[in-house]
């Protein structure tokens, strides 16, 4: 529709894209854990499925929800990146 305004602002799109990018990073980290095949493999698969559901379900127009999910994803990435 010409002349219609979007409920998204430019910074909203950037934040949503950042959340999706970080979710991809988290997915890669969890897949690596799952492929290791040790006792952490199955919990990593379950966790990965949960993250995928949450990322898919977040309302991209809800700034607070996107920010909260991004923060949780970032925290989990930091936890997984700490050398064990």
PyMOL Python script that loads the backbone (N, CA, C, O; Angstrom):
from pymol import cmd

cmd.read_pdbstr("""\
ATOM      1  N   UNK A   1       0.837  -1.172   0.000  1.00  0.00           N
ATOM      2  CA  UNK A   1       0.000   0.000   0.000  1.00  0.00           C
ATOM      3  C   UNK A   1       0.885   1.239   0.000  1.00  0.00           C
ATOM      4  O   UNK A   1       1.631   1.466   0.953  1.00  0.00           O
ATOM      5  N   UNK A   2       0.815   2.020  -1.028  1.00  0.00           N
ATOM      6  CA  UNK A   2       1.586   3.264  -1.050  1.00  0.00           C
ATOM      7  C   UNK A   2       1.102   4.214   0.034  1.00  0.00           C
ATOM      8  O   UNK A   2      -0.099   4.381   0.249  1.00  0.00           O
ATOM      9  N   UNK A   3       2.044   4.820   0.699  1.00  0.00           N
ATOM     10  CA  UNK A   3       1.699   5.804   1.718  1.00  0.00           C
ATOM     11  C   UNK A   3       1.378   5.214   3.063  1.00  0.00           C
ATOM     12  O   UNK A   3       1.213   5.958   4.029  1.00  0.00           O
ATOM     13  N   UNK A   4       1.283   3.904   3.167  1.00  0.00           N
ATOM     14  CA  UNK A   4       1.001   3.278   4.456  1.00  0.00           C
ATOM     15  C   UNK A   4       2.259   3.282   5.311  1.00  0.00           C
ATOM     16  O   UNK A   4       3.369   3.179   4.790  1.00  0.00           O
ATOM     17  N   UNK A   5       2.087   3.399   6.612  1.00  0.00           N
ATOM     18  CA  UNK A   5       3.234   3.371   7.500  1.00  0.00           C
ATOM     19  C   UNK A   5       3.324   2.008   8.162  1.00  0.00           C
ATOM     20  O   UNK A   5       2.319   1.341   8.405  1.00  0.00           O
ATOM     21  N   UNK A   6       4.513   1.629   8.437  1.00  0.00           N
ATOM     22  CA  UNK A   6       4.753   0.359   9.094  1.00  0.00           C
ATOM     23  C   UNK A   6       4.806   0.560  10.606  1.00  0.00           C
ATOM     24  O   UNK A   6       5.310   1.582  11.070  1.00  0.00           O
ATOM     25  N   UNK A   7       4.297  -0.392  11.380  1.00  0.00           N
ATOM     26  CA  UNK A   7       4.415  -0.274  12.830  1.00  0.00           C
ATOM     27  C   UNK A   7       5.854  -0.507  13.304  1.00  0.00           C
ATOM     28  O   UNK A   7       6.180  -0.236  14.460  1.00  0.00           O
ATOM     29  N   UNK A   8       6.708  -1.007  12.412  1.00  0.00           N
ATOM     30  CA  UNK A   8       8.119  -1.202  12.752  1.00  0.00           C
ATOM     31  C   UNK A   8       8.889   0.065  12.487  1.00  0.00           C
ATOM     32  O   UNK A   8       8.641   0.753  11.496  1.00  0.00           O
ATOM     33  N   UNK A   9       9.809   0.379  13.351  1.00  0.00           N
ATOM     34  CA  UNK A   9      10.772   1.445  13.111  1.00  0.00           C
ATOM     35  C   UNK A   9      12.060   0.774  12.653  1.00  0.00           C
ATOM     36  O   UNK A   9      12.241  -0.428  12.844  1.00  0.00           O
ATOM     37  N   UNK A  10      12.942   1.543  12.055  1.00  0.00           N
ATOM     38  CA  UNK A  10      14.191   0.977  11.544  1.00  0.00           C
ATOM     39  C   UNK A  10      14.954   0.262  12.644  1.00  0.00           C
ATOM     40  O   UNK A  10      15.464  -0.836  12.420  1.00  0.00           O
ATOM     41  N   UNK A  11      15.047   0.852  13.820  1.00  0.00           N
ATOM     42  CA  UNK A  11      15.798   0.200  14.896  1.00  0.00           C
ATOM     43  C   UNK A  11      15.121  -1.081  15.368  1.00  0.00           C
ATOM     44  O   UNK A  11      15.794  -1.975  15.880  1.00  0.00           O
ATOM     45  N   UNK A  12      13.803  -1.191  15.207  1.00  0.00           N
ATOM     46  CA  UNK A  12      13.111  -2.431  15.553  1.00  0.00           C
ATOM     47  C   UNK A  12      13.553  -3.568  14.643  1.00  0.00           C
ATOM     48  O   UNK A  12      13.764  -4.691  15.099  1.00  0.00           O
ATOM     49  N   UNK A  13      13.690  -3.276  13.379  1.00  0.00           N
ATOM     50  CA  UNK A  13      14.121  -4.284  12.416  1.00  0.00           C
ATOM     51  C   UNK A  13      15.539  -4.729  12.742  1.00  0.00           C
ATOM     52  O   UNK A  13      15.849  -5.919  12.693  1.00  0.00           O
ATOM     53  N   UNK A  14      16.386  -3.782  13.070  1.00  0.00           N
ATOM     54  CA  UNK A  14      17.777  -4.096  13.413  1.00  0.00           C
ATOM     55  C   UNK A  14      17.818  -4.974  14.662  1.00  0.00           C
ATOM     56  O   UNK A  14      18.572  -5.947  14.708  1.00  0.00           O
ATOM     57  N   UNK A  15      17.028  -4.646  15.662  1.00  0.00           N
ATOM     58  CA  UNK A  15      16.998  -5.454  16.893  1.00  0.00           C
ATOM     59  C   UNK A  15      16.459  -6.859  16.629  1.00  0.00           C
ATOM     60  O   UNK A  15      16.984  -7.842  17.152  1.00  0.00           O
ATOM     61  N   UNK A  16      15.426  -6.941  15.826  1.00  0.00           N
ATOM     62  CA  UNK A  16      14.871  -8.252  15.494  1.00  0.00           C
ATOM     63  C   UNK A  16      15.887  -9.079  14.705  1.00  0.00           C
ATOM     64  O   UNK A  16      16.063 -10.268  14.975  1.00  0.00           O
ATOM     65  N   UNK A  17      16.549  -8.461  13.741  1.00  0.00           N
ATOM     66  CA  UNK A  17      17.576  -9.177  12.977  1.00  0.00           C
ATOM     67  C   UNK A  17      18.725  -9.618  13.872  1.00  0.00           C
ATOM     68  O   UNK A  17      19.257 -10.715  13.701  1.00  0.00           O
ATOM     69  N   UNK A  18      19.111  -8.779  14.817  1.00  0.00           N
ATOM     70  CA  UNK A  18      20.169  -9.152  15.760  1.00  0.00           C
ATOM     71  C   UNK A  18      19.740 -10.364  16.582  1.00  0.00           C
ATOM     72  O   UNK A  18      20.526 -11.289  16.790  1.00  0.00           O
ATOM     73  N   UNK A  19      18.493 -10.356  17.047  1.00  0.00           N
ATOM     74  CA  UNK A  19      17.988 -11.492  17.827  1.00  0.00           C
ATOM     75  C   UNK A  19      18.041 -12.770  16.989  1.00  0.00           C
ATOM     76  O   UNK A  19      18.461 -13.817  17.482  1.00  0.00           O
ATOM     77  N   UNK A  20      17.617 -12.690  15.721  1.00  0.00           N
ATOM     78  CA  UNK A  20      17.647 -13.866  14.838  1.00  0.00           C
ATOM     79  C   UNK A  20      19.081 -14.335  14.585  1.00  0.00           C
ATOM     80  O   UNK A  20      19.354 -15.535  14.584  1.00  0.00           O
ATOM     81  N   UNK A  21      19.985 -13.393  14.374  1.00  0.00           N
ATOM     82  CA  UNK A  21      21.393 -13.732  14.157  1.00  0.00           C
ATOM     83  C   UNK A  21      21.970 -14.426  15.394  1.00  0.00           C
ATOM     84  O   UNK A  21      22.649 -15.446  15.277  1.00  0.00           O
ATOM     85  N   UNK A  22      21.700 -13.876  16.565  1.00  0.00           N
ATOM     86  CA  UNK A  22      22.204 -14.485  17.796  1.00  0.00           C
ATOM     87  C   UNK A  22      21.566 -15.844  18.040  1.00  0.00           C
ATOM     88  O   UNK A  22      22.208 -16.737  18.594  1.00  0.00           O
ATOM     89  N   UNK A  23      20.318 -16.013  17.637  1.00  0.00           N
ATOM     90  CA  UNK A  23      19.673 -17.325  17.749  1.00  0.00           C
ATOM     91  C   UNK A  23      20.376 -18.341  16.857  1.00  0.00           C
ATOM     92  O   UNK A  23      20.489 -19.511  17.223  1.00  0.00           O
ATOM     93  N   UNK A  24      20.845 -17.913  15.701  1.00  0.00           N
ATOM     94  CA  UNK A  24      21.599 -18.799  14.812  1.00  0.00           C
ATOM     95  C   UNK A  24      22.926 -19.180  15.450  1.00  0.00           C
ATOM     96  O   UNK A  24      23.346 -20.334  15.364  1.00  0.00           O
ATOM     97  N   UNK A  25      23.585 -18.226  16.085  1.00  0.00           N
ATOM     98  CA  UNK A  25      24.838 -18.510  16.799  1.00  0.00           C
ATOM     99  C   UNK A  25      24.588 -19.512  17.918  1.00  0.00           C
ATOM    100  O   UNK A  25      25.355 -20.459  18.092  1.00  0.00           O
ATOM    101  N   UNK A  26      23.524 -19.306  18.670  1.00  0.00           N
ATOM    102  CA  UNK A  26      23.185 -20.232  19.754  1.00  0.00           C
ATOM    103  C   UNK A  26      22.883 -21.613  19.202  1.00  0.00           C
ATOM    104  O   UNK A  26      23.283 -22.616  19.793  1.00  0.00           O
ATOM    105  N   UNK A  27      22.186 -21.681  18.083  1.00  0.00           N
ATOM    106  CA  UNK A  27      21.891 -22.966  17.453  1.00  0.00           C
ATOM    107  C   UNK A  27      23.184 -23.696  17.118  1.00  0.00           C
ATOM    108  O   UNK A  27      23.309 -24.889  17.391  1.00  0.00           O
ATOM    109  N   UNK A  28      24.141 -22.996  16.534  1.00  0.00           N
ATOM    110  CA  UNK A  28      25.415 -23.622  16.173  1.00  0.00           C
ATOM    111  C   UNK A  28      26.132 -24.159  17.404  1.00  0.00           C
ATOM    112  O   UNK A  28      26.692 -25.255  17.368  1.00  0.00           O
ATOM    113  N   UNK A  29      26.120 -23.404  18.481  1.00  0.00           N
ATOM    114  CA  UNK A  29      26.773 -23.857  19.713  1.00  0.00           C
ATOM    115  C   UNK A  29      26.091 -25.103  20.280  1.00  0.00           C
ATOM    116  O   UNK A  29      26.759 -26.045  20.708  1.00  0.00           O
ATOM    117  N   UNK A  30      24.760 -25.099  20.279  1.00  0.00           N
ATOM    118  CA  UNK A  30      24.030 -26.255  20.818  1.00  0.00           C
ATOM    119  C   UNK A  30      24.166 -27.487  19.919  1.00  0.00           C
ATOM    120  O   UNK A  30      24.225 -28.610  20.419  1.00  0.00           O
ATOM    121  N   UNK A  31      24.214 -27.290  18.617  1.00  0.00           N
ATOM    122  CA  UNK A  31      24.421 -28.418  17.706  1.00  0.00           C
ATOM    123  C   UNK A  31      25.790 -29.030  17.952  1.00  0.00           C
ATOM    124  O   UNK A  31      25.940 -30.251  17.914  1.00  0.00           O
ATOM    125  N   UNK A  32      26.786 -28.196  18.204  1.00  0.00           N
ATOM    126  CA  UNK A  32      28.130 -28.715  18.501  1.00  0.00           C
ATOM    127  C   UNK A  32      28.112 -29.561  19.771  1.00  0.00           C
ATOM    128  O   UNK A  32      28.751 -30.612  19.828  1.00  0.00           O
ATOM    129  N   UNK A  33      27.395 -29.113  20.771  1.00  0.00           N
ATOM    130  CA  UNK A  33      27.278 -29.897  22.011  1.00  0.00           C
ATOM    131  C   UNK A  33      26.557 -31.208  21.723  1.00  0.00           C
ATOM    132  O   UNK A  33      26.979 -32.267  22.189  1.00  0.00           O
ATOM    133  N   UNK A  34      25.479 -31.141  20.964  1.00  0.00           N
ATOM    134  CA  UNK A  34      24.697 -32.345  20.655  1.00  0.00           C
ATOM    135  C   UNK A  34      25.514 -33.347  19.847  1.00  0.00           C
ATOM    136  O   UNK A  34      25.378 -34.555  20.039  1.00  0.00           O
ATOM    137  N   UNK A  35      26.353 -32.861  18.954  1.00  0.00           N
ATOM    138  CA  UNK A  35      27.162 -33.757  18.119  1.00  0.00           C
ATOM    139  C   UNK A  35      28.310 -34.393  18.880  1.00  0.00           C
ATOM    140  O   UNK A  35      28.867 -35.398  18.438  1.00  0.00           O
ATOM    141  N   UNK A  36      28.668 -33.822  20.013  1.00  0.00           N
ATOM    142  CA  UNK A  36      29.758 -34.387  20.806  1.00  0.00           C
ATOM    143  C   UNK A  36      29.411 -35.798  21.278  1.00  0.00           C
ATOM    144  O   UNK A  36      30.299 -36.621  21.504  1.00  0.00           O
ATOM    145  N   UNK A  37      28.126 -36.067  21.424  1.00  0.00           N
ATOM    146  CA  UNK A  37      27.678 -37.421  21.736  1.00  0.00           C
ATOM    147  C   UNK A  37      27.851 -37.850  23.177  1.00  0.00           C
ATOM    148  O   UNK A  37      27.665 -39.027  23.489  1.00  0.00           O
ATOM    149  N   UNK A  38      28.200 -36.939  24.063  1.00  0.00           N
ATOM    150  CA  UNK A  38      28.341 -37.343  25.457  1.00  0.00           C
ATOM    151  C   UNK A  38      27.010 -37.172  26.197  1.00  0.00           C
ATOM    152  O   UNK A  38      25.955 -37.068  25.572  1.00  0.00           O
ATOM    153  N   UNK A  39      27.068 -37.145  27.497  1.00  0.00           N
ATOM    154  CA  UNK A  39      25.845 -37.073  28.302  1.00  0.00           C
ATOM    155  C   UNK A  39      25.078 -35.762  28.106  1.00  0.00           C
ATOM    156  O   UNK A  39      23.898 -35.687  28.450  1.00  0.00           O
ATOM    157  N   UNK A  40      25.719 -34.741  27.566  1.00  0.00           N
ATOM    158  CA  UNK A  40      25.051 -33.456  27.347  1.00  0.00           C
ATOM    159  C   UNK A  40      24.318 -33.385  26.013  1.00  0.00           C
ATOM    160  O   UNK A  40      23.623 -32.404  25.752  1.00  0.00           O
ATOM    161  N   UNK A  41      24.456 -34.396  25.167  1.00  0.00           N
ATOM    162  CA  UNK A  41      23.893 -34.352  23.816  1.00  0.00           C
ATOM    163  C   UNK A  41      22.370 -34.237  23.821  1.00  0.00           C
ATOM    164  O   UNK A  41      21.811 -33.355  23.169  1.00  0.00           O
ATOM    165  N   UNK A  42      21.712 -35.107  24.540  1.00  0.00           N
ATOM    166  CA  UNK A  42      20.241 -35.092  24.523  1.00  0.00           C
ATOM    167  C   UNK A  42      19.683 -33.825  25.156  1.00  0.00           C
ATOM    168  O   UNK A  42      18.771 -33.228  24.584  1.00  0.00           O
ATOM    169  N   UNK A  43      20.186 -33.381  26.317  1.00  0.00           N
ATOM    170  CA  UNK A  43      19.692 -32.103  26.858  1.00  0.00           C
ATOM    171  C   UNK A  43      19.922 -30.933  25.898  1.00  0.00           C
ATOM    172  O   UNK A  43      19.103 -30.016  25.842  1.00  0.00           O
ATOM    173  N   UNK A  44      21.017 -30.953  25.148  1.00  0.00           N
ATOM    174  CA  UNK A  44      21.283 -29.881  24.175  1.00  0.00           C
ATOM    175  C   UNK A  44      20.240 -29.909  23.061  1.00  0.00           C
ATOM    176  O   UNK A  44      19.794 -28.855  22.608  1.00  0.00           O
ATOM    177  N   UNK A  45      19.848 -31.100  22.617  1.00  0.00           N
ATOM    178  CA  UNK A  45      18.818 -31.216  21.571  1.00  0.00           C
ATOM    179  C   UNK A  45      17.471 -30.678  22.067  1.00  0.00           C
ATOM    180  O   UNK A  45      16.764 -29.969  21.350  1.00  0.00           O
ATOM    181  N   UNK A  46      17.144 -31.028  23.289  1.00  0.00           N
ATOM    182  CA  UNK A  46      15.883 -30.563  23.875  1.00  0.00           C
ATOM    183  C   UNK A  46      15.909 -29.040  24.029  1.00  0.00           C
ATOM    184  O   UNK A  46      14.935 -28.358  23.710  1.00  0.00           O
ATOM    185  N   UNK A  47      17.027 -28.520  24.518  1.00  0.00           N
ATOM    186  CA  UNK A  47      17.160 -27.079  24.682  1.00  0.00           C
ATOM    187  C   UNK A  47      17.060 -26.368  23.327  1.00  0.00           C
ATOM    188  O   UNK A  47      16.403 -25.335  23.205  1.00  0.00           O
ATOM    189  N   UNK A  48      17.711 -26.930  22.328  1.00  0.00           N
ATOM    190  CA  UNK A  48      17.673 -26.341  20.986  1.00  0.00           C
ATOM    191  C   UNK A  48      16.237 -26.265  20.467  1.00  0.00           C
ATOM    192  O   UNK A  48      15.834 -25.251  19.896  1.00  0.00           O
ATOM    193  N   UNK A  49      15.479 -27.318  20.661  1.00  0.00           N
ATOM    194  CA  UNK A  49      14.080 -27.313  20.214  1.00  0.00           C
ATOM    195  C   UNK A  49      13.287 -26.221  20.936  1.00  0.00           C
ATOM    196  O   UNK A  49      12.448 -25.555  20.329  1.00  0.00           O
ATOM    197  N   UNK A  50      13.551 -26.041  22.218  1.00  0.00           N
ATOM    198  CA  UNK A  50      12.867 -24.992  22.980  1.00  0.00           C
ATOM    199  C   UNK A  50      13.201 -23.601  22.481  1.00  0.00           C
ATOM    200  O   UNK A  50      12.316 -22.755  22.348  1.00  0.00           O
ATOM    201  N   UNK A  51      14.480 -23.360  22.202  1.00  0.00           N
ATOM    202  CA  UNK A  51      14.873 -22.053  21.665  1.00  0.00           C
ATOM    203  C   UNK A  51      14.233 -21.799  20.314  1.00  0.00           C
ATOM    204  O   UNK A  51      13.766 -20.693  20.039  1.00  0.00           O
ATOM    205  N   UNK A  52      14.211 -22.826  19.468  1.00  0.00           N
ATOM    206  CA  UNK A  52      13.606 -22.655  18.139  1.00  0.00           C
ATOM    207  C   UNK A  52      12.133 -22.267  18.259  1.00  0.00           C
ATOM    208  O   UNK A  52      11.650 -21.410  17.520  1.00  0.00           O
ATOM    209  N   UNK A  53      11.422 -22.903  19.194  1.00  0.00           N
ATOM    210  CA  UNK A  53      10.009 -22.556  19.409  1.00  0.00           C
ATOM    211  C   UNK A  53       9.870 -21.117  19.880  1.00  0.00           C
ATOM    212  O   UNK A  53       9.016 -20.377  19.391  1.00  0.00           O
ATOM    213  N   UNK A  54      10.712 -20.721  20.831  1.00  0.00           N
ATOM    214  CA  UNK A  54      10.622 -19.360  21.369  1.00  0.00           C
ATOM    215  C   UNK A  54      10.932 -18.307  20.315  1.00  0.00           C
ATOM    216  O   UNK A  54      10.226 -17.304  20.209  1.00  0.00           O
ATOM    217  N   UNK A  55      11.987 -18.533  19.536  1.00  0.00           N
ATOM    218  CA  UNK A  55      12.350 -17.567  18.497  1.00  0.00           C
ATOM    219  C   UNK A  55      11.238 -17.471  17.456  1.00  0.00           C
ATOM    220  O   UNK A  55      10.905 -16.379  16.995  1.00  0.00           O
ATOM    221  N   UNK A  56      10.671 -18.604  17.092  1.00  0.00           N
ATOM    222  CA  UNK A  56       9.587 -18.598  16.113  1.00  0.00           C
ATOM    223  C   UNK A  56       8.310 -17.965  16.623  1.00  0.00           C
ATOM    224  O   UNK A  56       7.516 -17.441  15.842  1.00  0.00           O
ATOM    225  N   UNK A  57       8.108 -18.012  17.930  1.00  0.00           N
ATOM    226  CA  UNK A  57       6.857 -17.519  18.510  1.00  0.00           C
ATOM    227  C   UNK A  57       6.912 -16.045  18.917  1.00  0.00           C
ATOM    228  O   UNK A  57       5.870 -15.431  19.144  1.00  0.00           O
ATOM    229  N   UNK A  58       8.112 -15.473  19.012  1.00  0.00           N
ATOM    230  CA  UNK A  58       8.195 -14.091  19.479  1.00  0.00           C
ATOM    231  C   UNK A  58       7.521 -13.156  18.473  1.00  0.00           C
ATOM    232  O   UNK A  58       7.669 -13.301  17.259  1.00  0.00           O
ATOM    233  N   UNK A  59       6.783 -12.201  19.016  1.00  0.00           N
ATOM    234  CA  UNK A  59       6.112 -11.207  18.192  1.00  0.00           C
ATOM    235  C   UNK A  59       7.129 -10.137  17.822  1.00  0.00           C
ATOM    236  O   UNK A  59       7.577  -9.382  18.685  1.00  0.00           O
ATOM    237  N   UNK A  60       7.491 -10.068  16.567  1.00  0.00           N
ATOM    238  CA  UNK A  60       8.493  -9.119  16.108  1.00  0.00           C
ATOM    239  C   UNK A  60       8.103  -7.669  16.311  1.00  0.00           C
ATOM    240  O   UNK A  60       8.963  -6.789  16.257  1.00  0.00           O
ATOM    241  N   UNK A  61       6.826  -7.399  16.542  1.00  0.00           N
ATOM    242  CA  UNK A  61       6.364  -6.034  16.777  1.00  0.00           C
ATOM    243  C   UNK A  61       6.408  -5.667  18.261  1.00  0.00           C
ATOM    244  O   UNK A  61       6.218  -4.506  18.623  1.00  0.00           O
ATOM    245  N   UNK A  62       6.657  -6.650  19.108  1.00  0.00           N
ATOM    246  CA  UNK A  62       6.714  -6.434  20.557  1.00  0.00           C
ATOM    247  C   UNK A  62       8.166  -6.166  20.943  1.00  0.00           C
ATOM    248  O   UNK A  62       8.952  -7.094  21.131  1.00  0.00           O
ATOM    249  N   UNK A  63       8.506  -4.896  21.056  1.00  0.00           N
ATOM    250  CA  UNK A  63       9.903  -4.517  21.341  1.00  0.00           C
ATOM    251  C   UNK A  63      10.413  -5.143  22.628  1.00  0.00           C
ATOM    252  O   UNK A  63      11.543  -5.628  22.678  1.00  0.00           O
ATOM    253  N   UNK A  64       9.602  -5.137  23.651  1.00  0.00           N
ATOM    254  CA  UNK A  64      10.029  -5.682  24.943  1.00  0.00           C
ATOM    255  C   UNK A  64      10.296  -7.182  24.845  1.00  0.00           C
ATOM    256  O   UNK A  64      11.265  -7.682  25.416  1.00  0.00           O
ATOM    257  N   UNK A  65       9.445  -7.891  24.128  1.00  0.00           N
ATOM    258  CA  UNK A  65       9.631  -9.342  23.977  1.00  0.00           C
ATOM    259  C   UNK A  65      10.895  -9.653  23.188  1.00  0.00           C
ATOM    260  O   UNK A  65      11.631 -10.577  23.536  1.00  0.00           O
ATOM    261  N   UNK A  66      11.152  -8.898  22.139  1.00  0.00           N
ATOM    262  CA  UNK A  66      12.360  -9.102  21.332  1.00  0.00           C
ATOM    263  C   UNK A  66      13.589  -8.809  22.182  1.00  0.00           C
ATOM    264  O   UNK A  66      14.557  -9.569  22.157  1.00  0.00           O
ATOM    265  N   UNK A  67      13.558  -7.715  22.933  1.00  0.00           N
ATOM    266  CA  UNK A  67      14.694  -7.339  23.781  1.00  0.00           C
ATOM    267  C   UNK A  67      14.942  -8.391  24.859  1.00  0.00           C
ATOM    268  O   UNK A  67      16.089  -8.752  25.122  1.00  0.00           O
ATOM    269  N   UNK A  68      13.877  -8.883  25.480  1.00  0.00           N
ATOM    270  CA  UNK A  68      14.028  -9.883  26.536  1.00  0.00           C
ATOM    271  C   UNK A  68      14.591 -11.194  25.987  1.00  0.00           C
ATOM    272  O   UNK A  68      15.469 -11.805  26.599  1.00  0.00           O
ATOM    273  N   UNK A  69      14.086 -11.618  24.842  1.00  0.00           N
ATOM    274  CA  UNK A  69      14.581 -12.857  24.250  1.00  0.00           C
ATOM    275  C   UNK A  69      16.033 -12.698  23.806  1.00  0.00           C
ATOM    276  O   UNK A  69      16.840 -13.611  23.978  1.00  0.00           O
ATOM    277  N   UNK A  70      16.362 -11.552  23.240  1.00  0.00           N
ATOM    278  CA  UNK A  70      17.743 -11.294  22.827  1.00  0.00           C
ATOM    279  C   UNK A  70      18.676 -11.373  24.027  1.00  0.00           C
ATOM    280  O   UNK A  70      19.753 -11.962  23.943  1.00  0.00           O
ATOM    281  N   UNK A  71      18.272 -10.793  25.121  1.00  0.00           N
ATOM    282  CA  UNK A  71      19.088 -10.816  26.336  1.00  0.00           C
ATOM    283  C   UNK A  71      19.298 -12.248  26.829  1.00  0.00           C
ATOM    284  O   UNK A  71      20.410 -12.618  27.206  1.00  0.00           O
ATOM    285  N   UNK A  72      18.254 -13.037  26.828  1.00  0.00           N
ATOM    286  CA  UNK A  72      18.373 -14.434  27.276  1.00  0.00           C
ATOM    287  C   UNK A  72      19.258 -15.251  26.332  1.00  0.00           C
ATOM    288  O   UNK A  72      20.065 -16.067  26.778  1.00  0.00           O
ATOM    289  N   UNK A  73      19.104 -15.028  25.041  1.00  0.00           N
ATOM    290  CA  UNK A  73      19.937 -15.732  24.059  1.00  0.00           C
ATOM    291  C   UNK A  73      21.400 -15.349  24.258  1.00  0.00           C
ATOM    292  O   UNK A  73      22.276 -16.213  24.269  1.00  0.00           O
ATOM    293  N   UNK A  74      21.661 -14.051  24.414  1.00  0.00           N
ATOM    294  CA  UNK A  74      23.034 -13.581  24.616  1.00  0.00           C
ATOM    295  C   UNK A  74      23.655 -14.189  25.874  1.00  0.00           C
ATOM    296  O   UNK A  74      24.821 -14.584  25.867  1.00  0.00           O
ATOM    297  N   UNK A  75      22.880 -14.263  26.942  1.00  0.00           N
ATOM    298  CA  UNK A  75      23.369 -14.866  28.184  1.00  0.00           C
ATOM    299  C   UNK A  75      23.731 -16.329  27.965  1.00  0.00           C
ATOM    300  O   UNK A  75      24.777 -16.790  28.422  1.00  0.00           O
ATOM    301  N   UNK A  76      22.874 -17.050  27.272  1.00  0.00           N
ATOM    302  CA  UNK A  76      23.139 -18.476  27.031  1.00  0.00           C
ATOM    303  C   UNK A  76      24.362 -18.669  26.134  1.00  0.00           C
ATOM    304  O   UNK A  76      25.136 -19.604  26.335  1.00  0.00           O
ATOM    305  N   UNK A  77      24.537 -17.800  25.157  1.00  0.00           N
ATOM    306  CA  UNK A  77      25.730 -17.867  24.300  1.00  0.00           C
ATOM    307  C   UNK A  77      26.980 -17.683  25.156  1.00  0.00           C
ATOM    308  O   UNK A  77      27.947 -18.432  25.014  1.00  0.00           O
ATOM    309  N   UNK A  78      26.963 -16.696  26.040  1.00  0.00           N
ATOM    310  CA  UNK A  78      28.125 -16.461  26.912  1.00  0.00           C
ATOM    311  C   UNK A  78      28.403 -17.677  27.789  1.00  0.00           C
ATOM    312  O   UNK A  78      29.561 -18.032  28.008  1.00  0.00           O
ATOM    313  N   UNK A  79      27.355 -18.312  28.287  1.00  0.00           N
ATOM    314  CA  UNK A  79      27.547 -19.506  29.118  1.00  0.00           C
ATOM    315  C   UNK A  79      28.198 -20.628  28.321  1.00  0.00           C
ATOM    316  O   UNK A  79      29.087 -21.315  28.823  1.00  0.00           O
ATOM    317  N   UNK A  80      27.758 -20.812  27.087  1.00  0.00           N
ATOM    318  CA  UNK A  80      28.291 -21.894  26.264  1.00  0.00           C
ATOM    319  C   UNK A  80      29.699 -21.605  25.752  1.00  0.00           C
ATOM    320  O   UNK A  80      30.460 -22.535  25.484  1.00  0.00           O
ATOM    321  N   UNK A  81      30.054 -20.337  25.614  1.00  0.00           N
ATOM    322  CA  UNK A  81      31.368 -19.982  25.099  1.00  0.00           C
ATOM    323  C   UNK A  81      32.458 -19.990  26.160  1.00  0.00           C
ATOM    324  O   UNK A  81      33.641 -19.911  25.829  1.00  0.00           O
ATOM    325  N   UNK A  82      32.075 -20.084  27.437  1.00  0.00           N
ATOM    326  CA  UNK A  82      33.071 -20.140  28.510  1.00  0.00           C
ATOM    327  C   UNK A  82      33.817 -21.466  28.400  1.00  0.00           C
ATOM    328  O   UNK A  82      33.194 -22.526  28.351  1.00  0.00           O
ATOM    329  N   UNK A  83      35.158 -21.410  28.362  1.00  0.00           N
ATOM    330  CA  UNK A  83      35.925 -22.667  28.276  1.00  0.00           C
ATOM    331  C   UNK A  83      35.627 -23.556  29.477  1.00  0.00           C
ATOM    332  O   UNK A  83      35.595 -23.089  30.616  1.00  0.00           O
ATOM    333  N   UNK A  84      35.413 -24.817  29.217  1.00  0.00           N
ATOM    334  CA  UNK A  84      35.056 -25.766  30.277  1.00  0.00           C
ATOM    335  C   UNK A  84      36.257 -26.534  30.739  1.00  0.00           C
ATOM    336  O   UNK A  84      36.146 -27.379  31.628  1.00  0.00           O
TER     337      UNK A  84
END
""", "prot")
cmd.dss("prot")
cmd.show_as("cartoon", "prot")
cmd.util.cbc("prot")
cmd.orient("prot")
